[in-house]
Amino acid sequence: MDEKKVREAIKAMENQIAIIQKIPKYLGLKEKTDKKIEERQTAIEALEKQLPKKVDMRTEYKDLNGAMVCFEGFCPSCGCAVEYYRNKSCNRCTQMLDWSKN
């Protein structure tokens, strides 16, 4: 998924939330506006998981010859232990992971 498009979609949802929040509560639409805001917040959460986050405490494992075997670390969103050779995303929360050193 294109990171730029994801960020644009998140911004659009945030703008929609800001507009919905300006609807006067006295019009009797509070329940409807709260639902619309909740729907957009859920969409933002899902979209943010498509943006890779750096793995916490990234550790490298090498074999006896010094060749890289795998990386291990923890998901920055939920703290679940993950391994690079198996996971481009977290198995628990589906957060996309960035395994780069920097």
C-alpha positions in Angstrom: 0.0 0.0 0.0 1.3 3.4 -0.9 2.3 5.3 2.3 1.4 8.7 0.8 -2.1 7.6 0.0 -2.5 6.1 3.5 -1.4 9.3 5.1 -3.8 11.3 2.9 -6.7 9.0 3.8 -5.9 9.4 7.5 -5.9 13.2 7.1 -9.2 13.1 5.3 -10.8 11.0 8.1 -9.4 13.4 10.7 -10.9 16.4 8.8 -14.2 14.6 8.6 -14.2 14.0 12.4 -13.4 17.7 12.9 -16.4 18.7 10.8 -18.7 16.2 12.4 -17.7 17.5 15.9 -18.9 21.0 14.9 -22.5 19.8 14.5 -24.5 21.3 17.3 -25.5 18.7 19.9 -28.9 20.4 20.5 -30.1 19.3 17.1 -30.7 15.8 18.5 -28.0 14.2 16.4 -25.5 13.3 19.2 -26.0 9.6 18.8 -25.6 9.7 15.0 -22.6 12.0 15.2 -20.9 9.9 17.9 -21.4 6.8 15.6 -19.9 8.6 12.6 -16.9 9.7 14.6 -16.4 6.2 16.0 -16.5 4.8 12.5 -13.9 7.2 11.2 -11.6 6.6 14.3 -11.8 2.8 13.6 -10.8 3.5 10.0 -7.9 5.7 11.1 -6.6 2.9 13.4 -6.8 0.4 10.6 -5.0 2.7 8.2 -2.2 3.5 10.7 -1.4 -0.2 11.0 -0.5 -0.1 7.3 2.3 2.4 8.1 5.4 0.4 9.2 6.7 1.1 12.6 10.2 0.4 13.9 10.5 -2.9 15.8 11.5 -2.4 19.5 14.6 -4.0 20.8 15.7 -5.5 17.4 18.2 -8.3 18.0 20.3 -10.1 15.4 21.1 -13.8 15.5 24.0 -15.3 13.6 25.2 -18.8 13.0 28.6 -20.1 14.0 30.0 -18.8 10.7 28.8 -15.3 11.3 26.0 -15.5 8.8 22.7 -13.8 9.7 20.0 -16.3 10.7 17.2 -14.0 11.8 16.1 -10.9 13.7 13.9 -10.8 16.7 12.1 -7.9 18.3 8.9 -6.7 19.8 5.9 -5.1 18.0 5.9 -1.3 18.8 2.0 -1.3 19.0 1.2 -4.3 21.2 4.6 -5.6 22.5 4.2 -9.1 21.0 7.5 -10.9 20.2 8.1 -11.2 16.5 10.8 -12.7 14.2 11.9 -11.1 10.9 12.1 -14.2 8.8 8.5 -15.0 9.5 6.8 -11.6 10.0 6.5 -8.5 8.0 3.6 -7.7 10.3 2.6 -8.5 13.8 0.6 -11.7 14.2 -1.4 -10.3 17.1 -2.3 -6.8 16.1 -1.4 -6.8 12.3 0.9 -3.7 12.6 3.3 -3.5 9.7 6.9 -3.7 10.9 10.0 -1.8 9.9 13.1 -4.0 10.5 15.7 -1.6 9.3 18.5 -0.7 11.7 18.1 3.1 11.6 
